[in-house]
Structure formats: structure tokens, C-alpha cells
Amino acid sequence: MHTLLILPGLYNSDAGHWQTQWETMLPNARRVQQRDWNAPKREEWLVALDAAIRSSVRPVLLIAHSLGCALTAWWSVECRDQPHASKVKGALLVAPPDVERADFPGFVTGFAPMPRTALPFPTIVAASSNDPWCALSKAQSWAADWGARFHDIGPRGHINADSGLGTWAEGRAWLKELQSWQS
């Protein structure tokens, strides 16, 4: 069994978000808490994620949304040579934001440019064709760079609570698939 680390993005994930619903319904799921959800600093967020991975007694699967996807890519670049890095067995990255956009919030620091290094674990990227924070082609390009399988889920916005996904069965199926790759 895996530890499922939930990595929300900017402002955290509210009660209606699929990540929050998964956290309450999936065994061994827990949210990586950040000191400041409203003004993210990459180094702080990396420390919190790295501590959560380091402290896990089980293999880890990362479940990231939005800025949590950029955090995952940065963690892979900056921490991949740490002995505990091998605990991460896969990642589901949903709605990666375009941190390189000129209009990306300036109070979010250190996440640009998006790393384009292959991730050292199996990865699935899901993106929406009408995400206001990232063009589908950009998300698809990052998925290719990361060595990830890519899914276009159609016009679902930023794949958050406003998307009306509920417990999002399709995403849970991809998570189950990642878990089966590690059995």
C-alpha cells in the first residue's frame, strides 16, 4: 500500500475540490501542508514536500493539482539524488499551470521556469482544453518532456471545484492504474 500525498496548488483545495474529497475517502491519503497557501515560495514548499516524503514509511504516490504539479517537477530536479527520493513511485499531475506566463501572479515566487527534466517515476498528466491557467499544448509539451502519459479531459476549466467533478472517478481510475504499476 502507498502513502498518497496530496499536493494542492495556490490557495489550497477547498471542500468541493476532488483532492479534498479524495483525502477523506482514500486510505493513506494526506495533504502536504504548506505554511502559506496564498503567497507560495518554492523553497518553502519544497521543504514541506521533501519532509513528507522523507517521513513516509510506505512508498509514495504524489497527487498534484495546479501549482502542486510545478512543485513536483521542481522536487524531482532538486531532490532526485537524495536517498529517500526512491520512495516516490509515481505521480498524477492535474492541470499544471503555466508559471511562465507574463500574467502569472507575481506573489508566487520561484516556480518559473517550469522544469522540463524527465521525471524519474511513472507519471500521468491530465489537462483541460479550456484551462484559463495553461494552454493545452503547453501542458502536453511538459508531459512529453517529463516522460508522462497525457490525457486531455476536454473543456473542464482548471479541473478544480468549479469543474463539478465531485469525487472524479476518471482521475481515481488513473490513480489506481499508477498503483497497479507498482504492485
Backbone as ProteinMPNN parsed JSONL, in Angstrom:
{"seq_chain_A": "MHTLLILPGLYNSDAGHWQTQWETMLPNARRVQQRDWNAPKREEWLVALDAAIRSSVRPVLLIAHSLGCALTAWWSVECRDQPHASKVKGALLVAPPDVERADFPGFVTGFAPMPRTALPFPTIVAASSNDPWCALSKAQSWAADWGARFHDIGPRGHINADSGLGTWAEGRAWLKELQSWQS", "coords_chain_A": {"N_chain_A": [[0.838, -1.177, 0.0], [0.425, 2.26, -0.704], [1.55, 5.501, 0.463], [-0.413, 8.255, -0.066], [0.235, 11.287, -1.185], [-1.191, 14.37, -1.161], [-1.051, 17.205, -3.088], [-1.961, 20.273, -3.138], [-2.589, 23.319, -5.038], [-2.044, 26.848, -5.447], [-3.68, 28.733, -2.96], [-4.701, 26.449, -1.763], [-6.856, 23.495, -1.65], [-10.315, 23.555, -1.701], [-13.345, 22.488, 0.087], [-15.075, 21.462, -1.897], [-13.41, 20.522, -3.845], [-11.936, 17.957, -5.835], [-9.539, 16.865, -4.833], [-9.697, 17.27, -2.044], [-11.928, 15.744, -1.477], [-10.946, 13.226, -2.185], [-8.977, 12.977, -0.239], [-10.464, 12.5, 2.056], [-11.694, 10.091, 1.463], [-9.892, 8.145, 0.54], [-7.813, 5.571, 1.662], [-4.826, 6.088, 3.518], [-4.264, 8.583, 2.445], [-3.001, 11.852, 2.542], [-2.748, 15.341, 3.011], [-0.145, 17.468, 2.004], [0.867, 19.918, 4.02], [1.234, 23.41, 3.701], [3.029, 26.297, 4.767], [2.22, 28.819, 3.856], [-0.372, 29.254, 1.872], [-1.23, 31.255, 0.254], [0.761, 32.905, -0.734], [2.917, 31.481, -2.234], [6.203, 30.193, -1.898], [8.768, 28.725, -3.587], [11.003, 27.373, -2.343], [10.157, 27.013, 0.349], [7.867, 25.441, -0.037], [9.036, 23.208, -1.223], [10.592, 22.191, 0.898], [8.573, 21.361, 2.68], [7.276, 19.35, 1.147], [9.423, 17.575, 0.716], [9.987, 16.79, 3.346], [7.633, 15.415, 3.971], [7.781, 13.251, 2.197], [10.176, 12.083, 3.018], [9.48, 11.282, 5.626], [7.613, 9.3, 5.231], [6.683, 5.95, 5.709], [5.935, 4.164, 3.879], [5.944, 3.35, 0.324], [5.492, 6.132, -1.95], [2.907, 7.894, -3.642], [2.323, 10.718, -5.587], [-0.176, 13.186, -5.683], [-1.024, 15.698, -7.45], [-2.231, 19.018, -7.95], [-2.485, 21.792, -10.084], [-0.376, 24.339, -9.022], [0.875, 22.501, -7.431], [1.734, 20.627, -9.255], [3.882, 21.905, -10.543], [5.488, 22.098, -8.296], [6.037, 19.375, -7.865], [7.579, 18.809, -10.167], [9.771, 20.514, -9.691], [10.668, 19.433, -7.236], [11.547, 16.966, -8.13], [13.741, 17.724, -9.714], [15.427, 19.026, -7.819], [15.721, 17.294, -5.643], [16.134, 14.703, -6.443], [18.445, 13.136, -6.129], [18.602, 12.487, -3.501], [18.684, 10.035, -0.878], [16.105, 9.165, -0.024], [14.502, 9.721, -2.183], [13.825, 7.649, -3.849], [11.557, 6.593, -2.763], [9.34, 7.708, -3.962], [7.0, 6.615, -6.149], [5.348, 7.215, -8.223], [3.275, 9.654, -9.994], [0.36, 11.642, -10.223], [-0.455, 14.244, -12.097], [-2.331, 17.051, -12.287], [-3.82, 19.52, -14.192], [-1.495, 21.323, -14.718], [-0.128, 24.535, -14.137], [0.645, 27.38, -16.197], [3.369, 28.595, -15.286], [5.126, 30.301, -16.421], [3.876, 32.335, -17.734], [3.343, 35.775, -18.496], [1.341, 37.027, -17.044], [1.124, 35.527, -14.757], [0.528, 35.169, -11.266], [2.463, 37.47, -9.437], [3.203, 37.207, -6.779], [3.705, 34.583, -6.349], [6.517, 32.821, -5.967], [9.533, 31.668, -7.483], [8.825, 29.402, -8.988], [8.975, 29.455, -11.717], [11.292, 29.113, -14.397], [9.211, 26.422, -15.688], [10.358, 23.233, -14.849], [11.812, 21.009, -17.213], [12.77, 18.502, -17.155], [12.989, 14.967, -17.414], [10.812, 13.054, -15.403], [11.615, 10.893, -12.702], [9.903, 8.754, -12.228], [6.896, 6.86, -12.893], [4.386, 8.755, -14.518], [1.305, 10.469, -14.86], [-0.303, 12.928, -16.681], [-2.975, 15.141, -16.573], [-5.014, 17.352, -18.339], [-7.028, 20.21, -19.194], [-8.939, 21.312, -21.987], [-9.776, 23.918, -21.937], [-8.501, 25.333, -19.916], [-7.988, 28.123, -17.939], [-5.51, 28.786, -16.944], [-3.51, 27.538, -18.341], [-2.454, 26.7, -21.56], [-3.58, 23.977, -23.517], [-1.73, 22.804, -25.293], [0.714, 23.521, -24.151], [0.687, 22.153, -21.681], [0.66, 19.578, -22.699], [3.148, 19.513, -23.973], [4.874, 19.758, -21.748], [4.233, 17.348, -20.469], [5.279, 15.519, -22.309], [8.007, 16.181, -22.128], [8.452, 15.441, -19.477], [8.204, 12.737, -19.668], [5.742, 11.605, -19.353], [2.459, 10.073, -19.454], [-0.215, 11.466, -21.255], [-3.401, 13.033, -20.806], [-6.113, 14.551, -22.298], [-8.793, 16.013, -20.936], [-10.921, 17.293, -21.987], [-13.158, 20.176, -22.129], [-12.926, 21.347, -19.158], [-12.272, 23.457, -17.536], [-10.181, 24.625, -14.916], [-9.913, 22.223, -13.703], [-10.882, 21.935, -11.083], [-12.79, 22.62, -8.077], [-14.8, 24.156, -9.28], [-15.185, 22.838, -11.641], [-16.974, 20.82, -11.291], [-16.549, 18.059, -10.757], [-16.892, 16.334, -8.641], [-16.16, 13.423, -6.877], [-14.539, 12.558, -8.836], [-14.249, 10.112, -10.753], [-12.839, 9.257, -13.064], [-10.235, 10.308, -12.684], [-9.572, 8.917, -10.326], [-9.435, 6.369, -11.369], [-7.128, 6.579, -12.937], [-5.28, 6.995, -10.889], [-5.486, 4.543, -9.582], [-4.49, 2.945, -11.592], [-1.804, 3.844, -11.658], [-1.057, 2.894, -9.126], [-1.251, 0.16, -9.585], [0.825, -0.268, -11.359], [2.912, -0.378, -9.695], [2.707, -2.641, -8.178]], "CA_chain_A": [[0.0, 0.0, 0.0], [1.176, 3.511, -0.839], [1.134, 6.763, 1.054], [-0.882, 9.142, -1.124], [0.474, 12.669, -0.775], [-1.991, 15.32, -1.919], [-0.319, 18.468, -3.245], [-2.787, 21.325, -3.74], [-1.909, 24.479, -5.593], [-2.276, 28.163, -4.856], [-4.875, 28.89, -2.12], [-5.13, 25.155, -1.223], [-8.049, 22.927, -2.286], [-11.451, 23.717, -0.795], [-14.162, 21.304, 0.381], [-15.674, 20.915, -3.11], [-12.348, 20.087, -4.767], [-11.756, 16.494, -5.866], [-8.426, 16.48, -3.959], [-10.193, 17.227, -0.675], [-12.805, 14.576, -1.391], [-10.083, 12.035, -2.177], [-8.283, 12.91, 1.042], [-11.348, 11.906, 3.059], [-12.197, 8.774, 1.086], [-8.849, 7.189, 0.179], [-6.922, 5.191, 2.763], [-3.425, 6.513, 3.434], [-4.117, 9.873, 1.763], [-2.833, 13.006, 3.424], [-2.358, 16.585, 2.358], [1.098, 18.109, 2.423], [0.501, 21.261, 4.466], [2.181, 24.48, 3.422], [2.935, 27.418, 5.707], [1.49, 29.927, 3.255], [-1.042, 28.849, 0.631], [-1.622, 32.44, -0.506], [1.948, 33.534, -1.318], [3.861, 30.36, -2.261], [7.628, 30.326, -2.193], [9.198, 27.386, -3.98], [11.875, 26.706, -1.366], [9.341, 26.578, 1.481], [7.002, 24.333, -0.451], [9.91, 22.041, -1.42], [10.957, 21.655, 2.212], [7.407, 20.644, 3.214], [7.088, 18.12, 0.372], [10.536, 16.671, 0.976], [9.809, 16.245, 4.699], [6.542, 14.435, 3.914], [8.298, 12.057, 1.524], [11.204, 11.505, 3.898], [8.859, 10.678, 6.804], [6.712, 8.209, 4.875], [7.223, 4.602, 5.898], [5.495, 3.392, 2.713], [6.185, 4.009, -0.968], [4.67, 7.331, -2.09], [2.363, 8.395, -4.897], [2.008, 12.142, -5.482], [-1.425, 13.583, -6.337], [-0.81, 17.142, -7.505], [-3.098, 19.884, -8.748], [-2.043, 23.15, -10.379], [0.989, 24.651, -8.6], [1.435, 21.254, -6.912], [2.426, 19.963, -10.377], [5.18, 22.574, -10.664], [6.235, 21.669, -7.112], [6.516, 18.014, -8.131], [8.675, 18.89, -11.147], [10.927, 21.102, -9.015], [11.18, 18.466, -6.26], [12.275, 15.959, -8.901], [15.023, 18.305, -10.116], [16.28, 19.42, -6.698], [15.866, 16.275, -4.595], [16.16, 13.357, -7.027], [19.624, 12.388, -5.709], [18.508, 12.171, -2.075], [18.396, 8.603, -0.686], [14.677, 8.9, 0.126], [13.784, 10.033, -3.426], [13.33, 6.397, -4.446], [10.243, 6.274, -2.191], [8.283, 8.182, -4.858], [6.786, 5.565, -7.153], [4.524, 7.698, -9.321], [2.603, 10.933, -9.776], [-0.761, 12.087, -11.031], [-0.322, 15.703, -12.171], [-3.584, 17.539, -12.859], [-3.915, 20.957, -14.504], [-0.293, 22.118, -14.448], [-0.324, 25.925, -14.563], [1.746, 27.971, -16.951], [4.078, 29.501, -14.368], [5.976, 31.169, -17.233], [3.052, 33.399, -18.32], [3.596, 37.129, -18.002], [0.296, 37.416, -16.1], [1.054, 34.623, -13.609], [0.625, 36.009, -10.061], [3.834, 37.816, -9.054], [3.484, 36.818, -5.398], [4.134, 33.181, -6.384], [7.923, 33.007, -6.315], [10.493, 30.594, -7.653], [8.323, 28.228, -9.704], [9.284, 29.592, -13.141], [10.561, 28.415, -15.45], [8.802, 25.054, -15.377], [11.383, 22.246, -15.205], [11.471, 20.149, -18.349], [13.55, 17.283, -16.968], [12.176, 13.746, -17.278], [10.564, 12.658, -14.021], [12.186, 9.554, -12.506], [8.86, 7.819, -11.791], [5.758, 6.899, -13.812], [3.589, 9.961, -14.317], [0.153, 10.746, -15.721], [-0.692, 14.336, -16.673], [-4.321, 15.406, -17.08], [-5.211, 18.781, -18.576], [-8.298, 20.597, -19.786], [-8.797, 22.08, -23.229], [-10.103, 25.334, -21.726], [-7.939, 25.77, -18.64], [-7.573, 29.521, -18.053], [-4.151, 28.959, -16.441], [-2.499, 26.866, -19.173], [-2.889, 26.188, -22.863], [-3.476, 22.523, -23.61], [-0.485, 22.449, -25.987], [1.831, 23.681, -23.21], [0.611, 21.014, -20.759], [1.045, 18.389, -23.46], [4.595, 19.61, -24.168], [5.519, 19.399, -20.476], [4.047, 15.908, -20.248], [6.264, 14.834, -23.158], [9.327, 16.399, -21.522], [8.519, 14.698, -18.219], [8.067, 11.304, -19.923], [4.45, 11.237, -18.778], [1.301, 9.832, -20.305], [-1.029, 12.682, -21.255], [-4.836, 12.922, -21.049], [-6.92, 15.755, -22.499], [-10.107, 15.635, -20.41], [-11.946, 18.133, -22.591], [-13.351, 21.511, -21.547], [-13.276, 21.237, -17.738], [-11.696, 24.576, -16.792], [-8.915, 24.373, -14.223], [-10.054, 20.893, -13.082], [-10.977, 22.211, -9.655], [-14.165, 22.508, -7.573], [-15.702, 24.774, -10.254], [-15.36, 21.923, -12.769], [-18.085, 19.922, -10.983], [-16.124, 16.668, -10.928], [-17.207, 15.512, -7.468], [-15.032, 12.577, -6.472], [-13.798, 12.381, -10.088], [-13.993, 8.684, -10.985], [-11.802, 9.089, -14.092], [-8.946, 10.552, -12.033], [-9.307, 7.802, -9.41], [-9.027, 5.228, -12.2], [-5.711, 6.783, -13.279], [-4.515, 6.751, -9.671], [-5.473, 3.085, -9.385], [-3.561, 2.435, -12.595], [-0.456, 4.108, -11.148], [-0.822, 1.97, -8.02], [-1.066, -1.194, -10.124], [2.145, -0.327, -11.985], [3.911, -0.552, -8.631], [2.458, -3.86, -7.407]], "C_chain_A": [[0.887, 1.246, 0.0], [0.666, 4.579, 0.118], [0.772, 7.67, -0.109], [-0.734, 10.574, -0.63], [-0.258, 13.613, -1.715], [-1.301, 16.678, -1.891], [-1.21, 19.491, -3.932], [-1.923, 22.447, -4.313], [-2.196, 25.731, -4.791], [-3.637, 28.201, -4.159], [-5.407, 27.581, -1.547], [-6.344, 24.657, -2.006], [-9.199, 22.951, -1.296], [-12.281, 22.431, -0.697], [-14.766, 20.668, -0.871], [-14.679, 20.368, -4.113], [-12.186, 18.577, -4.693], [-10.604, 16.06, -4.965], [-8.89, 16.336, -2.505], [-11.105, 16.022, -0.486], [-11.99, 13.285, -1.372], [-9.402, 11.866, -0.823], [-9.154, 12.239, 2.108], [-11.749, 10.481, 2.72], [-11.122, 7.724, 0.794], [-7.971, 6.85, 1.385], [-5.496, 5.683, 2.48], [-3.204, 7.798, 2.647], [-3.951, 10.968, 2.808], [-2.294, 14.176, 2.63], [-1.016, 17.053, 2.901], [0.737, 19.556, 2.746], [1.628, 22.246, 4.163], [1.967, 25.623, 4.42], [2.07, 28.536, 5.139], [0.926, 29.496, 1.906], [-1.284, 30.05, -0.287], [-0.467, 33.2, -1.135], [3.064, 32.48, -1.36], [5.279, 30.774, -2.626], [8.151, 28.913, -2.434], [10.022, 26.695, -2.899], [11.093, 26.206, -0.158], [8.491, 25.375, 1.122], [7.829, 23.064, -0.677], [10.281, 21.387, -0.095], [9.801, 20.836, 2.786], [7.183, 19.328, 2.473], [8.192, 17.121, 0.686], [10.411, 16.032, 2.359], [8.715, 15.19, 4.711], [7.003, 13.138, 3.257], [9.283, 11.34, 2.432], [10.557, 10.746, 5.062], [7.932, 9.506, 6.482], [7.398, 6.854, 5.08], [6.845, 3.69, 4.735], [5.991, 4.073, 1.44], [5.138, 5.105, -1.178], [4.175, 7.492, -3.526], [1.958, 9.846, -4.658], [0.745, 12.434, -6.29], [-1.446, 15.098, -6.33], [-1.842, 17.837, -8.375], [-2.428, 21.247, -8.892], [-0.605, 23.385, -9.914], [1.663, 23.437, -7.95], [2.156, 20.459, -7.997], [3.813, 20.57, -10.574], [6.068, 22.193, -9.486], [6.82, 20.277, -7.321], [7.695, 18.032, -9.093], [9.931, 19.467, -10.497], [11.523, 20.147, -7.981], [12.025, 17.413, -6.986], [13.656, 16.466, -9.312], [15.953, 18.481, -8.915], [16.556, 18.308, -5.689], [16.049, 14.858, -5.129], [17.359, 12.526, -6.575], [19.631, 12.069, -4.211], [18.164, 10.681, -1.906], [16.902, 8.28, -0.607], [13.879, 9.172, -1.157], [13.202, 8.785, -4.077], [11.996, 5.959, -3.84], [9.111, 6.679, -3.128], [8.182, 7.217, -6.028], [5.919, 6.017, -8.314], [3.856, 9.005, -8.964], [1.446, 11.101, -10.749], [-0.732, 13.614, -10.964], [-1.51, 16.256, -12.949], [-3.559, 19.055, -12.987], [-2.649, 21.731, -14.151], [-0.501, 23.547, -14.954], [0.884, 26.42, -15.354], [2.411, 29.04, -16.087], [4.963, 30.495, -15.117], [5.203, 32.328, -17.869], [3.375, 34.745, -17.695], [2.574, 37.551, -16.956], [0.142, 36.432, -14.933], [1.264, 35.461, -12.344], [2.066, 36.208, -9.581], [4.196, 37.431, -7.636], [3.814, 35.332, -5.265], [5.585, 33.206, -6.845], [8.69, 31.698, -6.462], [10.033, 29.389, -8.459], [8.586, 28.286, -11.209], [10.797, 29.65, -13.306], [10.175, 26.998, -15.006], [9.932, 24.108, -15.763], [10.898, 21.333, -16.331], [12.259, 18.837, -18.318], [12.617, 16.088, -16.808], [12.026, 13.388, -15.798], [11.006, 11.211, -13.84], [11.188, 8.525, -11.982], [7.712, 7.912, -12.787], [4.832, 8.068, -13.473], [2.461, 10.02, -15.333], [-0.168, 12.226, -15.553], [-2.082, 14.449, -17.278], [-4.489, 16.917, -17.2], [-6.535, 18.996, -19.293], [-8.07, 21.462, -21.017], [-9.15, 23.552, -23.067], [-9.635, 25.831, -20.354], [-7.472, 27.214, -18.772], [-6.133, 29.758, -17.607], [-3.082, 28.267, -17.284], [-3.118, 26.387, -20.476], [-2.656, 24.679, -22.907], [-2.153, 22.102, -24.258], [0.724, 22.561, -25.062], [1.847, 22.514, -22.217], [1.05, 19.732, -21.455], [2.562, 18.374, -23.698], [5.344, 19.242, -22.892], [5.398, 17.904, -20.21], [5.064, 15.116, -21.073], [7.664, 14.972, -22.566], [9.509, 15.572, -20.255], [8.463, 13.184, -18.418], [6.75, 10.752, -19.408], [3.441, 10.866, -19.856], [0.367, 11.023, -20.141], [-2.489, 12.371, -21.554], [-5.443, 14.307, -21.177], [-8.321, 15.385, -22.02], [-11.225, 16.518, -20.958], [-12.09, 19.452, -21.855], [-13.854, 21.441, -20.1], [-12.637, 22.342, -16.899], [-10.369, 24.193, -16.147], [-8.942, 23.059, -13.431], [-10.04, 21.036, -11.553], [-12.432, 22.068, -9.207], [-15.165, 23.085, -8.567], [-15.992, 23.87, -11.448], [-16.47, 20.908, -12.52], [-17.759, 18.442, -11.11], [-16.504, 15.763, -9.762], [-15.983, 14.72, -7.037], [-14.203, 12.125, -7.674], [-13.319, 10.937, -10.319], [-12.879, 8.457, -12.004], [-10.404, 9.284, -13.501], [-8.584, 9.426, -11.076], [-8.889, 6.557, -10.174], [-7.558, 5.365, -12.604], [-4.819, 6.562, -12.063], [-4.399, 5.252, -9.408], [-4.509, 2.423, -10.382], [-2.115, 2.656, -12.157], [-0.111, 3.135, -10.014], [-0.547, 0.563, -8.554], [0.287, -1.349, -10.813], [3.222, -0.647, -10.957], [3.731, -1.842, -7.852], [3.435, -4.944, -7.769]], "O_chain_A": [[1.95, 1.275, 0.62], [-0.495, 4.565, 0.53], [1.563, 7.836, -1.038], [-1.484, 11.021, 0.238], [0.019, 13.653, -2.914], [-1.006, 17.227, -0.829], [-1.225, 19.58, -5.16], [-0.712, 22.509, -4.1], [-2.544, 25.672, -3.611], [-4.634, 27.747, -4.719], [-6.457, 27.582, -0.905], [-6.807, 25.33, -2.927], [-9.082, 22.433, -0.186], [-11.957, 21.421, -1.321], [-14.951, 19.452, -0.907], [-15.076, 19.805, -5.134], [-12.287, 17.987, -3.617], [-10.675, 14.98, -4.377], [-8.512, 15.384, -1.822], [-11.056, 15.357, 0.549], [-12.309, 12.358, -0.627], [-9.267, 10.749, -0.322], [-8.651, 11.502, 2.956], [-12.115, 9.725, 3.62], [-11.417, 6.529, 0.8], [-7.448, 7.746, 2.048], [-5.04, 5.685, 1.337], [-2.083, 8.079, 2.225], [-4.659, 11.007, 3.814], [-1.496, 14.018, 1.707], [-0.783, 17.035, 4.11], [0.351, 20.323, 1.864], [2.808, 21.949, 4.348], [0.844, 25.872, 4.857], [1.274, 29.134, 5.863], [1.658, 29.388, 0.922], [-1.518, 29.874, -1.483], [-0.691, 34.059, -1.989], [4.038, 32.575, -0.613], [5.512, 31.583, -3.525], [7.996, 28.026, -1.596], [9.757, 25.538, -2.573], [11.334, 25.095, 0.316], [8.405, 24.41, 1.881], [7.374, 21.966, -0.357], [10.281, 20.161, 0.015], [10.015, 19.746, 3.317], [6.927, 18.301, 3.101], [7.917, 15.94, 0.9], [10.704, 14.847, 2.517], [8.849, 14.173, 5.391], [6.651, 12.05, 3.713], [9.22, 10.12, 2.588], [11.038, 9.679, 5.444], [7.51, 8.792, 7.392], [8.541, 6.652, 4.672], [7.364, 2.58, 4.613], [6.408, 5.231, 1.47], [4.029, 5.019, -0.649], [4.909, 7.262, -4.487], [1.328, 10.165, -3.65], [0.609, 11.99, -7.431], [-1.833, 15.719, -5.34], [-2.269, 17.31, -9.403], [-1.874, 21.782, -7.932], [0.302, 22.69, -10.373], [2.891, 23.356, -7.923], [3.081, 19.702, -7.701], [4.797, 19.851, -10.749], [7.27, 21.989, -9.657], [7.979, 20.035, -6.985], [8.696, 17.353, -8.866], [11.032, 18.967, -10.726], [12.744, 20.055, -7.858], [13.09, 17.024, -6.507], [14.632, 15.718, -9.263], [17.13, 18.128, -8.982], [17.538, 18.382, -4.95], [16.113, 13.909, -4.347], [17.29, 11.299, -6.636], [20.569, 11.447, -3.715], [17.424, 10.129, -2.72], [16.478, 7.224, -1.077], [12.685, 8.875, -1.202], [12.194, 8.862, -4.779], [11.365, 5.039, -4.359], [8.04, 6.072, -3.103], [9.13, 7.025, -6.789], [5.766, 5.284, -9.291], [3.855, 9.426, -7.807], [1.537, 10.755, -11.927], [-0.957, 14.202, -9.906], [-1.674, 15.961, -14.132], [-3.309, 19.774, -12.02], [-2.704, 22.687, -13.378], [-0.99, 23.749, -16.065], [2.0, 25.927, -15.186], [2.066, 30.22, -16.148], [5.493, 31.43, -14.515], [5.808, 33.21, -18.478], [3.648, 34.833, -16.498], [2.891, 38.346, -16.071], [-0.848, 36.488, -14.203], [2.092, 36.371, -12.346], [2.793, 35.242, -9.349], [5.38, 37.335, -7.311], [4.165, 34.874, -4.178], [5.863, 33.571, -7.987], [8.522, 30.76, -5.682], [10.794, 28.431, -8.601], [8.437, 27.28, -11.903], [11.5, 30.179, -12.444], [10.749, 26.455, -14.063], [10.422, 24.169, -16.891], [9.731, 20.945, -16.385], [12.392, 18.155, -19.334], [11.581, 16.183, -16.149], [12.997, 13.418, -15.041], [10.794, 10.387, -14.73], [11.581, 7.536, -11.363], [7.563, 8.932, -13.46], [4.536, 8.333, -12.307], [2.631, 9.673, -16.502], [-0.292, 12.721, -14.432], [-2.342, 13.922, -18.36], [-4.15, 17.665, -16.284], [-7.083, 18.086, -19.914], [-7.122, 22.245, -21.075], [-8.861, 24.357, -23.953], [-10.3, 26.65, -19.719], [-6.641, 27.51, -19.63], [-5.584, 30.83, -17.865], [-1.891, 28.382, -16.995], [-4.172, 25.751, -20.485], [-1.656, 24.177, -22.393], [-1.526, 21.141, -23.811], [1.663, 21.773, -25.179], [2.907, 21.95, -21.944], [1.735, 18.9, -20.861], [3.183, 17.313, -23.628], [6.33, 18.505, -22.937], [6.358, 17.268, -19.774], [5.643, 14.148, -20.58], [8.418, 14.001, -22.51], [10.599, 15.062, -19.994], [8.649, 12.426, -17.467], [6.652, 9.573, -19.067], [3.552, 11.284, -21.008], [0.177, 11.528, -19.034], [-2.796, 11.561, -22.429], [-5.309, 15.139, -20.279], [-8.974, 14.536, -22.626], [-12.346, 16.492, -20.45], [-11.235, 19.809, -21.045], [-15.059, 21.473, -19.853], [-12.477, 22.187, -15.689], [-9.54, 23.521, -16.76], [-8.08, 22.825, -12.584], [-9.295, 20.356, -10.847], [-13.227, 21.442, -9.909], [-16.272, 22.561, -8.693], [-16.945, 24.112, -12.189], [-16.871, 20.203, -13.446], [-18.608, 17.655, -11.528], [-16.441, 14.54, -9.89], [-14.902, 15.28, -6.855], [-13.246, 11.368, -7.507], [-12.154, 10.603, -10.107], [-12.058, 7.557, -11.826], [-9.494, 8.506, -13.788], [-7.424, 9.017, -11.012], [-8.077, 5.772, -9.684], [-6.824, 4.377, -12.612], [-3.727, 6.007, -12.185], [-3.328, 4.759, -9.053], [-3.81, 1.467, -10.047], [-1.29, 1.75, -12.273], [1.004, 2.617, -9.956], [0.307, -0.144, -8.02], [0.839, -2.449, -10.847], [4.304, -1.124, -11.3], [4.519, -2.124, -6.95], [3.373, -6.042, -7.216]]}, "name": "protein", "num_of_chains": 1, "seq": "MHTLLILPGLYNSDAGHWQTQWETMLPNARRVQQRDWNAPKREEWLVALDAAIRSSVRPVLLIAHSLGCALTAWWSVECRDQPHASKVKGALLVAPPDVERADFPGFVTGFAPMPRTALPFPTIVAASSNDPWCALSKAQSWAADWGARFHDIGPRGHINADSGLGTWAEGRAWLKELQSWQS"}
